């Protein structure tokens, strides 16, 4: 079970992360790539609805 103190600490960590990754468009894009939401070429990752890679 999560205590109030743990929830508060998690909320602070999320706020710090959000502030850090939204400082610029580049930081936001890099974060989404690192998290696997987008590929390096700017396409949506397959696990988030982007096109699947087709192998010959």
PyMOL commands that set and color helices and strands:
alter all, ss='L'
color gray80, all
select helices_A, chain A and resi 4-21+25-34+46-48
alter helices_A, ss='H'
color red, helices_A
deselect
rebuild
show_as cartoon
